[in-house]
Amino acid sequence: MSFIAPPPLPDIVLEPIVRLALAEDLGRAGDLTTDATIAPGTQLTAHIHARMPGRLAGLDAAAYALKLVDSATALELHKQDGDTLAPGDVVAVMKGSARSILIAERTMLNFLGRLSGIATLTAQFADRIAHTKAKIVCTRKTTPGHRAVEKRAVRCGGGTSHRYGLDDAILIKDNHIAACGSIEDALKRAHAYAGHLRMIEIEVDSLDQLAEALPHKPHAVLLDNMEADLLRQAVAMIDGKCLAEASGGITLETVAAKAETGVDYISSGALTHSASNLDLGLDIL
């Protein structure tokens, strides 16, 4: 299936995230520099452009920031989230109040730079495993308060998501097993608790643990910190009985070898916690 960029997040999701970012910047007194130097009524045209290659994400958040500052300022999009950028590409053109554009500038660029960086790193991982059936997925290792926009950025890069939070799936990790007493008890309790629409996944770090888990029919098994040879053996043991997910220490250098073992998913917190910002700028025309 070819890549399809996700739709923008709903305003009700974007608003608290973007409003907090603007309030953080404007503080108690607003933009002192703009107030001091720009006469009311001044109009201008400005464009946002890429300064380096990458994958675009965050236009929905950037557009909402401008809308909250001044809904009368026009924003003309020349690119869409999920597009590949080259240096110099114009992403968007703004026309309207100079004061509004200058007030919104940094918040808009912060969202675009951060989220495009996540999309760009995700695209690099996805490209490395495109010859396999595996999909790259992000985790809950996101910036507090920004999970919705960061997970959408992963999708703009061609990845997908693990859980959004603690409330949408059951993932039994090593500490749950230790506190519960055993893999068997943890899985029995999970099946008794979960409704028919709840996924149950369990983390294992050895073939012995995997052998203990499989008879209790988890929907997925997270194979933690396993090298490629061990992953290959684990996939053979699973033999299609459930989904196989590799995780732990995944890098651009190792992801292809791990995908080639036959796992269904590869999860990496690095997609969101270690992505570098993509450099975009705003210039007045």
Secondary structure, DSSP 4 states (H G I P E B T S, - for coil): ----PPPPPPHHHHHHHHHHHHHHHHTTT--HHHHHHS-TT-EEEEEEEESS-EE---HHHHHHHHHHH-TTSEEEESS-TT-EE-TT-EEEEEEEEHHHHHHHHHHHHHHHHHHHHHHHHHHHHHHHTTTSS-EEEE-S---TT-HHHHHHHHHHTT-EES-SSTTS-EEE-HHHHHHHS-HHHHHHHHHHH--TT--EEEEESSHHHHHHHGGG--SEEEEET--HHHHHHHHHHHTTSSEEEEESS--TTTHHHHHTTT-SEEE-THHHHSPPPP-EEEEE-
